[in-house]
Amino acid sequence: MKRAEHKTVPLRRQLPTTSSQTLPTSLSDSSMFIQGSLITLALVLSASASPVAEGLSTRIPFEKRNAFTTSNGWFDHDRAVQQVVRDLNKHRNNLINLERNVGRHAFNEGAHIKPVANYSSMRNSHNKRQAEALTDEGGDQYWAGNINIGTPGQTFLIDFDTGSSDLWVPSLNCTSSYCSSKHKYDPAKSSTSSHKSGTFSIQYGDGSTVAGPVDTDTVSVAGVKVTNQYFSPVSTISSMFGSEADDGILGLAFPAISNLRQNPFFTNAKSQGAVKSGVFAFKLAKSGSELYLGGTDSSLYSGSIEYHPVTGSGFWQIANAKLSVGSKTVQSGFQTVIDSGTTIIYGPPDQVAAFYKNIPGAKVYDSQNGFYSLPCSSIPSNVGFNWGGKTWTISAANFNFGRVSSTQCIGAIAGKDLGLGSNTWLLGDSFMKNVYTVFSTDMNSVGFATLR
């Protein structure tokens, strides 16, 4: 498999700013920070369209995630089910970490730790029909860019994930076939590597785990350098990651859901002064995708950034959402987790069923995994989410996961309980591709702006 090339862009220095709130440096302080933030933040904040021009900032171009639609327009059901299993188990692990690090009181109403999801049990008869027509069209690419670990730097292609908090990459000790095409970390080649006590382990639904020791080293993302960053050079890797082009994951969520019980990379970047602004932002698209660290890139959006306060411990979660079809509100008052680590938009099964009743011709396609089909000739372009300001709509192209027959296509919204809460939705890149998405640790908020 040919690995896509990625280039980092040199740091761009911007104007200084006044002091701003920073994340705590310990996990115990983190839980108090989250609780206090809910009291002090206003419901909706606004900002100018110019970048948050604060000290060092940099952009990281990266490659697109391989979607569930093949080049000839068919829905890749097998890949979609793999993503559902991966998302279920990722957030299962997040809740386990949240309970251990903060306590069950931090859970959303109705949140629960689900059993490990198993891929083989979640496949169904639809797979045989689809497998005949599918090929690997996208090189298994994710929203991935290069990072360097160690001194001198060892380069890895990484999936940047706002739905998790830890960094892991394969190590030289990973000898399974799933690691054969990966870059592997060698601590002996880094003068700044340090081995720590403890282990890292995440269980996935194919009966395997991503697991390894715990180390610290210097980590650099497009010139944003963090020293003594905790991460795991894993010695075992799940088959679910073996076929993908990226080497590992860099989590961008909060310390409360860290398996390592340590601060994530961006938290440390802010506390160490590697970025002066605790802001990062995504543009996700078929081309020109970018992660911007230390501010926002005003060349990619227009108008103001509409900010909303984070309401969930550990997650980039915002409240009081509404879902509409055209001028009709079909769901309201729910929580939303913004997660760059998945393509799918998930909602509670009963709420998603009610939503699709407003889409003519929609019907259940895969009840186990929550997928619905709808007429390909009338994919909606007026489905939108609103948090008290503008309604941010999803384009027809981003709502359509591909054909399952000559007339029916799969919608991007799936009805699946991930365990995150009985009134909690998760918005993946099928939503994020329609907006410029901003994550601020300074204001403990998520913002949206109109893409140029």
KOLTI-829609 format. One line per 2 residues: number of its first residue (from 1); their letters; for each residue x, y, z of C-alpha. Coordinates in Angstrom, 3 decimals. Last residue first. Layout:
BEGIN
NUM	a	X/Y/Z | ...
//
This chain:
BEGIN
452	rl	-15.346/29.847/2.471 | -16.607/27.711/5.322
450	ta	-19.135/29.303/7.676 | -18.154/29.252/11.329
448	fg	-18.655/26.925/14.272 | -17.371/27.078/17.834
446	vs	-16.781/24.652/20.679 | -16.135/25.864/24.220
444	nm	-13.907/25.650/27.264 | -12.987/29.322/26.806
442	dt	-9.216/28.811/26.805 | -9.610/25.142/25.837
440	sf	-11.146/26.304/22.566 | -12.188/23.904/19.802
438	vt	-13.143/25.453/16.446 | -15.065/23.756/13.631
436	yv	-15.295/25.308/10.157 | -18.555/23.887/8.883
434	nk	-20.051/21.380/6.421 | -17.334/18.720/6.722
432	mf	-17.969/18.658/10.481 | -21.430/17.101/10.076
430	sd	-20.445/14.031/8.080 | -17.253/14.363/10.133
428	gl	-18.787/12.950/13.267 | -21.570/14.309/15.467
426	lw	-22.410/12.213/18.517 | -25.875/12.574/20.046
424	tn	-26.797/12.514/23.722 | -30.278/12.236/25.245
422	sg	-30.077/8.706/26.673 | -26.389/9.116/27.398
420	lg	-22.931/8.254/26.070 | -23.581/4.494/25.935
418	ld	-23.059/4.344/22.176 | -26.782/3.750/21.570
416	kg	-27.272/3.617/17.811 | -29.713/5.251/15.395
414	ai	-27.598/6.287/12.444 | -27.483/9.662/10.673
412	ag	-25.400/9.702/7.467 | -28.227/8.344/5.312
410	ic	-27.888/5.274/3.078 | -29.122/5.275/-0.538
408	qt	-32.101/3.628/-2.302 | -33.085/3.663/-5.992
406	ss	-30.730/1.379/-7.938 | -29.904/-0.432/-4.737
404	vr	-27.647/0.047/-1.707 | -26.366/3.393/-2.920
402	gf	-23.921/5.645/-1.059 | -23.242/7.304/2.299
400	nf	-25.367/10.366/1.450 | -25.600/13.135/4.055
398	na	-22.275/14.653/2.974 | -23.375/14.937/-0.661
396	as	-26.802/16.276/0.318 | -25.103/19.032/2.290
394	it	-25.510/19.151/6.061 | -26.934/22.352/7.508
392	wt	-25.671/24.532/10.352 | -28.646/26.462/11.778
390	kg	-27.365/29.740/13.217 | -27.720/30.644/16.870
388	gw	-29.303/28.725/19.721 | -27.444/25.439/19.308
386	nf	-28.714/24.463/15.828 | -28.206/21.334/13.757
384	gv	-29.374/20.997/10.153 | -31.010/18.763/7.565
382	ns	-31.853/20.922/4.524 | -29.915/19.168/1.762
380	pi	-32.134/16.075/1.732 | -31.356/13.148/-0.577
378	ss	-34.300/13.041/-3.008 | -33.340/10.892/-5.992
376	cp	-31.317/8.489/-3.860 | -34.516/7.561/-1.998
374	ls	-33.829/6.781/1.653 | -32.014/4.052/3.567
372	yf	-31.523/3.900/7.307 | -28.577/2.585/9.326
370	gn	-28.867/1.776/13.047 | -26.256/-0.944/13.436
368	qs	-28.627/-3.753/14.378 | -31.576/-2.311/12.450
366	dy	-29.755/-2.325/9.117 | -31.855/-0.780/6.327
364	vk	-34.680/0.895/8.233 | -36.846/3.082/6.003
362	ag	-36.862/6.551/4.450 | -39.324/7.195/1.592
360	pi	-40.115/10.763/2.616 | -37.722/12.084/5.304
358	nk	-39.692/13.384/8.294 | -40.212/9.889/9.683
356	yf	-36.416/9.710/9.551 | -36.165/12.054/12.548
354	aa	-38.544/10.013/14.708 | -36.462/6.891/14.081
352	vq	-33.346/8.897/14.997 | -34.933/9.956/18.282
350	dp	-35.928/6.389/19.147 | -32.488/5.006/18.267
348	pg	-30.531/7.588/20.309 | -28.382/9.560/17.858
346	yi	-25.208/8.916/15.907 | -23.644/10.948/13.086
344	it	-21.107/8.754/11.274 | -17.688/9.699/9.894
342	tg	-15.698/9.016/13.048 | -12.637/10.355/14.857
340	sd	-13.508/14.044/14.420 | -15.961/13.794/17.329
338	iv	-18.233/16.659/18.413 | -20.386/15.332/21.296
336	tq	-23.941/16.682/21.254 | -26.456/17.029/24.104
334	fg	-30.201/17.241/23.456 | -32.827/19.941/23.925
332	sq	-34.564/19.558/20.582 | -35.681/17.020/17.977
330	vt	-37.813/17.384/14.805 | -37.656/21.144/14.348
328	ks	-39.383/21.979/11.062 | -38.100/24.839/8.903
326	gv	-36.100/22.537/6.635 | -35.508/19.307/8.473
324	sl	-34.348/20.313/11.928 | -32.238/19.027/14.784
322	ka	-31.932/21.212/17.884 | -29.094/21.269/20.374
320	na	-29.309/22.537/23.930 | -25.875/21.278/24.983
318	iq	-22.255/21.079/23.884 | -19.799/18.192/24.313
316	wf	-16.101/18.190/23.458 | -15.703/15.295/25.865
314	gs	-13.841/14.859/29.152 | -16.586/16.076/31.441
312	gt	-19.490/17.280/29.307 | -20.981/20.758/29.132
310	vp	-18.609/22.632/26.820 | -19.777/26.172/26.186
308	hy	-21.015/27.277/22.728 | -19.167/29.554/20.312
306	ei	-20.418/31.015/17.031 | -17.380/32.128/15.047
304	sg	-18.088/35.297/13.085 | -18.217/35.771/9.333
302	sy	-16.122/33.912/6.787 | -14.018/30.758/6.917
300	ls	-10.856/29.204/5.484 | -8.640/32.277/5.055
298	sd	-9.325/33.147/8.689 | -7.172/30.240/9.897
296	tg	-7.913/29.798/13.595 | -5.712/29.779/16.669
294	gl	-2.904/27.783/18.258 | -3.075/24.652/16.133
292	yl	-4.802/24.536/12.732 | -5.895/21.159/11.382
290	es	-6.394/21.308/7.638 | -8.225/19.681/4.754
288	gs	-7.481/21.266/1.373 | -9.148/18.530/-0.631
286	ka	-12.106/16.213/-0.086 | -12.986/18.351/2.934
284	lk	-12.440/18.738/6.667 | -11.479/22.159/8.033
282	fa	-10.556/21.811/11.648 | -9.620/24.197/14.442
280	fv	-7.367/24.483/17.459 | -7.496/26.990/20.291
278	gs	-5.584/27.292/23.549 | -3.770/30.368/22.264
276	kv	-0.127/30.911/23.144 | 1.021/27.700/21.504
274	ag	4.262/25.961/22.519 | 3.878/27.798/25.834
272	qs	4.354/24.708/27.992 | 0.778/24.855/29.345
270	ka	-0.687/25.312/25.856 | 1.265/22.494/24.237
268	nt	0.578/20.340/27.296 | -3.184/20.572/26.818
266	ff	-2.641/20.011/23.096 | -0.771/16.732/23.651
264	pn	-3.188/15.162/26.124 | -2.639/15.476/29.882
262	qr	-2.147/12.212/31.732 | -4.310/9.457/33.184
260	ln	-2.900/7.076/30.542 | -6.412/5.930/29.657
258	si	-7.330/9.594/29.263 | -11.040/10.397/29.547
256	ap	-10.706/13.169/32.161 | -7.620/14.620/30.458
254	fa	-9.740/16.338/27.767 | -10.125/15.640/24.031
252	lg	-7.446/15.985/21.330 | -6.319/12.362/21.004
250	li	-3.400/11.517/18.714 | -3.966/8.157/17.048
248	gd	-1.739/5.614/15.307 | 0.123/4.580/12.179
246	da	-2.300/5.811/9.526 | -2.699/3.886/6.283
244	es	-5.325/1.520/7.605 | -5.257/-2.249/7.142
242	gf	-3.815/-3.031/10.561 | -6.053/-0.685/12.514
240	ms	-9.087/-2.975/12.790 | -6.667/-5.902/13.194
238	si	-5.948/-4.511/16.652 | -2.380/-3.672/17.590
236	ts	0.062/-5.197/20.033 | 3.422/-3.761/21.098
234	vp	2.215/-0.206/21.545 | 4.552/2.757/21.950
232	sf	2.217/4.437/24.444 | 2.209/8.172/25.081
230	yq	3.080/10.708/27.781 | 4.603/13.934/26.485
228	nt	7.854/14.852/28.220 | 8.451/17.823/25.924
226	vk	5.871/19.349/23.600 | 6.865/20.918/20.275
224	vg	4.522/22.736/17.888 | 6.715/22.573/14.771
222	av	4.142/20.896/12.525 | 3.262/18.505/15.364
220	sv	6.265/17.750/17.567 | 6.396/15.205/20.384
218	td	9.316/15.005/22.809 | 9.264/11.786/24.786
216	td	7.440/9.981/27.560 | 6.805/6.271/27.781
214	vp	4.023/3.888/28.842 | 4.043/0.231/27.830
212	ga	1.803/-1.434/25.242 | -1.702/-2.313/24.191
210	vt	-4.131/-1.987/21.286 | -6.386/-4.943/21.888
208	sg	-7.806/-7.964/20.140 | -11.045/-9.937/20.230
206	dg	-12.380/-8.275/17.084 | -14.428/-5.852/19.173
204	yq	-11.650/-3.666/20.484 | -10.007/-3.415/23.885
202	is	-7.791/-0.457/24.741 | -4.632/-0.965/26.820
200	ft	-1.829/1.209/28.159 | 0.572/-0.023/30.821
198	gs	2.202/1.316/33.959 | 5.599/2.632/34.946
196	kh	7.508/5.050/32.746 | 10.219/4.693/30.091
194	ss	11.992/7.881/29.035 | 12.900/8.958/25.508
192	ts	14.771/12.260/25.077 | 17.908/10.888/23.366
190	sk	15.754/9.017/20.858 | 17.133/6.161/18.751
188	ap	16.921/3.627/21.585 | 13.227/4.460/21.993
186	dy	12.438/2.992/18.540 | 8.922/3.886/17.378
184	kh	7.541/1.928/14.445 | 6.219/3.180/11.095
182	ks	3.492/0.853/9.959 | 3.261/-1.584/7.041
180	sc	4.156/-4.679/9.092 | 2.227/-3.642/12.172
178	ys	-0.878/-5.724/11.417 | 1.414/-8.660/10.533
176	st	2.347/-8.913/14.188 | 5.839/-7.928/15.350
174	cn	5.034/-4.943/17.546 | 8.201/-4.679/19.640
172	ls	9.593/-1.998/17.322 | 6.773/0.215/18.551
170	pv	3.407/1.129/17.051 | 1.960/4.561/17.876
168	wl	-0.227/5.840/20.708 | -1.396/9.253/21.860
166	ds	-4.274/9.572/24.323 | -7.325/11.817/24.699
164	sg	-10.202/10.510/22.597 | -13.139/11.926/20.591
162	td	-11.292/14.948/19.172 | -9.206/12.522/17.094
160	fd	-6.228/13.451/14.910 | -5.289/10.281/12.988
158	il	-1.493/10.084/12.785 | 1.130/9.360/10.133
156	ft	4.363/8.903/12.077 | 7.837/10.416/11.769
154	qg	10.724/9.747/14.150 | 12.250/13.015/15.360
152	pt	15.846/13.285/16.491 | 15.108/13.436/19.342
150	gi	11.758/11.703/19.800 | 8.307/11.693/18.229
148	ni	7.454/13.532/15.007 | 3.944/14.102/13.659
146	ng	2.496/13.703/10.171 | -1.125/14.147/9.200
144	aw	-4.295/12.096/9.171 | -7.980/12.600/8.592
142	yq	-8.179/8.955/7.601 | -6.947/7.135/4.505
140	dg	-7.814/3.517/3.819 | -6.240/3.815/0.354
138	ge	-9.449/5.411/-0.905 | -10.928/2.986/-3.365
136	dt	-10.421/-0.401/-1.716 | -12.825/-2.390/-3.841
134	la	-16.490/-3.193/-3.431 | -19.015/-4.774/-5.792
132	ea	-19.146/-8.349/-4.536 | -18.794/-7.380/-0.908
130	qr	-22.047/-5.433/-0.981 | -24.451/-8.344/-1.376
128	kn	-22.541/-10.504/1.089 | -22.480/-7.718/3.663
126	hs	-26.250/-7.190/3.729 | -26.717/-10.569/5.437
124	nr	-25.383/-9.336/8.750 | -22.238/-8.207/10.519
122	ms	-22.681/-7.175/14.138 | -21.749/-10.554/15.629
120	sy	-18.428/-10.676/13.764 | -17.549/-7.134/14.787
118	na	-17.958/-7.648/18.498 | -18.984/-4.730/20.695
116	vp	-17.508/-4.894/24.175 | -20.315/-4.579/26.703
114	ki	-21.725/-1.082/27.254 | -20.665/1.308/29.971
112	ha	-23.698/3.440/30.760 | -24.942/6.970/30.176
110	ge	-28.621/7.576/30.998 | -28.034/11.128/32.179
108	nf	-24.535/12.152/31.181 | -21.701/10.696/33.242
106	ah	-19.623/12.909/35.571 | -21.277/11.396/38.667
104	rg	-19.701/8.107/37.611 | -16.342/9.292/38.917
102	vn	-13.464/11.487/37.750 | -10.532/9.323/36.654
100	re	-11.955/5.814/36.997 | -15.461/6.665/35.758
98	ln	-14.059/8.789/32.943 | -11.615/6.056/31.913
96	il	-14.381/3.437/31.736 | -16.515/5.974/29.864
94	nn	-13.748/6.596/27.328 | -13.191/2.854/26.904
92	rh	-16.855/2.361/26.014 | -16.490/5.399/23.786
90	kn	-13.760/3.738/21.768 | -15.606/0.408/21.830
88	ld	-18.783/1.761/20.302 | -16.869/3.891/17.807
86	rv	-14.760/0.938/16.598 | -17.816/-1.280/16.279
84	vq	-19.693/1.406/14.318 | -16.621/1.980/12.109
82	qv	-16.336/-1.732/11.325 | -20.036/-1.695/10.449
80	ar	-19.397/1.144/7.988 | -16.508/-0.728/6.378
78	dh	-18.720/-3.768/5.781 | -21.563/-1.637/4.461
76	df	-19.508/0.050/1.762 | -22.386/1.969/0.186
74	wg	-22.128/2.093/-3.610 | -21.384/5.228/-5.636
72	ns	-19.041/3.927/-8.321 | -16.002/5.370/-6.550
70	tt	-17.025/3.614/-3.339 | -18.962/5.356/-0.586
68	fa	-18.241/4.586/3.083 | -15.580/7.260/3.328
66	nr	-11.795/6.982/3.318 | -10.800/9.789/5.625
64	ke	-9.159/12.692/3.876 | -5.472/13.504/3.947
62	fp	-3.814/16.145/6.071 | -2.525/19.703/6.091
60	ir	-1.224/20.895/9.470 | -1.468/24.612/10.172
58	ts	0.580/26.504/12.724 | 0.276/28.937/15.575
56	lg	2.691/30.715/17.868 | 1.581/33.848/19.627
54	ea	-2.079/34.750/19.805 | -4.052/35.925/16.841
52	vp	-7.331/34.128/17.368 | -7.752/34.341/13.620
50	sa	-10.057/37.040/12.244 | -13.746/36.237/11.954
48	sa	-14.574/37.963/15.208 | -15.757/36.010/18.198
46	sl	-19.079/35.115/19.790 | -20.124/33.338/22.956
44	vl	-23.310/31.377/23.596 | -24.525/30.035/26.945
42	al	-22.208/32.106/29.087 | -19.449/30.326/30.954
40	ti	-19.069/30.614/34.720 | -21.061/27.708/36.089
38	ls	-20.159/25.030/33.548 | -16.527/26.080/33.726
36	gq	-16.354/25.315/37.418 | -17.232/21.663/36.866
34	if	-14.677/21.264/34.086 | -11.904/22.971/36.035
32	ms	-12.641/20.882/39.122 | -12.325/17.700/37.027
30	sd	-9.074/18.936/35.524 | -7.523/19.787/38.895
28	sl	-7.556/16.082/39.729 | -5.990/15.327/36.363
26	st	-3.110/17.692/36.876 | -1.810/20.552/34.724
24	pl	-4.956/22.626/34.805 | -6.245/24.050/31.534
22	tq	-5.535/27.665/30.797 | -7.657/30.816/31.099
20	ss	-6.423/33.736/29.094 | -3.788/36.441/29.396
18	tt	-3.893/39.283/26.889 | -2.664/38.737/23.388
16	pl	0.526/38.686/21.356 | 0.439/39.116/17.564
14	qr	1.226/36.237/15.224 | 4.182/34.015/14.404
12	rl	3.661/31.405/11.702 | 5.249/28.059/12.372
10	pv	6.556/26.219/9.326 | 4.096/24.040/7.347
8	tk	4.209/20.268/7.596 | 4.206/18.120/4.515
6	he	2.316/14.889/3.998 | 2.941/12.099/1.511
4	ar	0.380/9.331/1.106 | 1.614/5.835/1.846
2	km	1.477/3.340/-0.989 | 0.000/0.000/0.000
//
